[in-house]
Structure formats: C-alpha cells, structure tokens
C-alpha cells in the first residue's frame, strides 16, 4: 500500500500503476475511477509524486 497524494489515502500498487499510466497517456481516462479525475490538477499531482517514476 502507498499513500496517494491525489486521493489522500492509501491505495494498492496496481491502482497507482493504472493512475500513472493514464497520466502518461498509456491508458485512456476511462480506466480510472471518477474520484481521480474529479481532483483538480490530478495529473500534475501524480507527476510530482515520489512514486510516479517507480
């Protein structure tokens, strides 16, 4: 489990990978749950996260 700065709670690594892949354009946004895309500047938050490049 890792702390996601977009959701401000812990998520599993698989969900993190999906979020990163959408952020980087590898997957469509439809792969995400709505609560991610409702966060303003979610992509910038994701890119700044320590887990983004891991």
C-alpha positions as CSV (number, residue, x, y, z in Angstrom):
1,X,0.0,0.0,0.0
2,X,1.2,3.5,-0.8
3,X,-0.2,6.9,0.1
4,X,-1.7,8.6,-3.0
5,X,-1.4,12.4,-2.9
6,X,-4.4,12.7,-5.3
7,X,-6.8,10.8,-3.1
8,X,-5.0,11.5,0.2
9,X,-5.3,7.9,1.3
10,X,-3.6,4.5,0.8
11,X,-4.1,2.6,-2.5
12,X,-2.5,-0.6,-3.7
13,X,0.4,-0.5,-6.2
14,X,-1.8,-1.8,-9.0
15,X,-4.1,1.2,-8.8
16,X,-1.1,3.5,-8.6
17,X,0.3,2.0,-11.8
18,X,-3.0,2.5,-13.6
19,X,-3.2,6.1,-12.5
20,X,0.4,6.7,-13.7
21,X,-0.3,5.0,-17.0
22,X,-3.3,7.2,-17.6
23,X,-1.3,10.3,-16.5
24,X,1.4,9.4,-19.0
25,X,-1.1,8.7,-21.8
26,X,-0.6,5.0,-22.0
27,X,-4.2,4.2,-21.0
28,X,-7.5,6.1,-21.5
29,X,-9.0,8.1,-18.7
30,X,-11.9,5.6,-18.7
31,X,-9.6,3.2,-16.9
32,X,-9.8,5.4,-13.8
33,X,-12.4,5.8,-11.1
34,X,-14.3,9.1,-11.3
35,X,-12.9,10.3,-8.0
36,X,-9.4,10.6,-9.5
37,X,-10.4,12.8,-12.5
38,X,-12.6,15.0,-10.3
39,X,-9.5,16.2,-8.4
40,X,-8.3,19.5,-9.9
41,X,-4.7,19.2,-11.4
42,X,-4.6,15.4,-10.7
43,X,-2.0,14.9,-13.5
44,X,0.3,17.5,-12.0
45,X,-0.1,15.9,-8.6
46,X,0.7,12.5,-10.0
47,X,3.8,13.7,-11.9
48,X,5.1,15.3,-8.7
49,X,4.6,12.1,-6.6
50,X,7.6,10.2,-5.4
51,X,6.1,7.0,-6.9
52,X,5.5,8.3,-10.4
53,X,8.7,7.1,-11.9
54,X,9.0,3.9,-9.8
